[in-house]
């Protein structure tokens, strides 16, 4: 019985941590302001438009289980950059 309660508490804590992930919708005007707040499990959704500023992700690390995802709106999101 104690083991079942401990397992239930553990699963509840892990579930609560997963719920803390954010889905952030950004635009070309504000997307760089969200970089410093990204944490494992977050998704940064880039709305349609052209993104011309740097994508600085220094010290932003996801995990294998909770990656940081940056995605766009199909073929209407254009990220201009150089390597």
JODAQUI-V384187 format. One record per residue. RES is the residue in one small letter. D_CENTER is the distance of its C-alpha to the mean C-alpha in Angstrom with 2 decimals. Layout:
RES:D_CENTER + RES:D_CENTER
This chain:
x:37.59 + x:36.01 + x:33.87 + x:32.63 + x:31.78 + x:29.95 + x:27.92 + x:27.15 + x:26.02 + x:23.79 + x:22.14 + x:21.74 + x:20.03 + x:17.57 + x:16.89 + x:16.40 + x:13.83 + x:11.77 + x:12.27 + x:10.68 + x:7.05 + x:6.31 + x:6.57 + x:7.40 + x:10.29 + x:11.66 + x:15.07 + x:16.93 + x:18.37 + x:15.43 + x:12.32 + x:13.26 + x:13.38 + x:9.67 + x:9.27 + x:11.02 + x:8.98 + x:5.54 + x:6.08 + x:6.29 + x:5.17 + x:2.15 + x:2.95 + x:5.10 + x:8.45 + x:11.37 + x:14.55 + x:17.80 + x:19.35 + x:19.95 + x:17.59 + x:19.96 + x:18.65 + x:17.33 + x:13.84 + x:14.10 + x:11.51 + x:14.19 + x:13.51 + x:9.72 + x:9.79 + x:8.12 + x:10.93 + x:12.83 + x:12.25 + x:8.57 + x:7.01 + x:3.99 + x:4.77 + x:6.59 + x:9.37 + x:12.46 + x:15.30 + x:17.61 + x:20.25 + x:20.08 + x:17.19 + x:18.75 + x:17.27 + x:20.33 + x:20.33 + x:22.52 + x:22.41
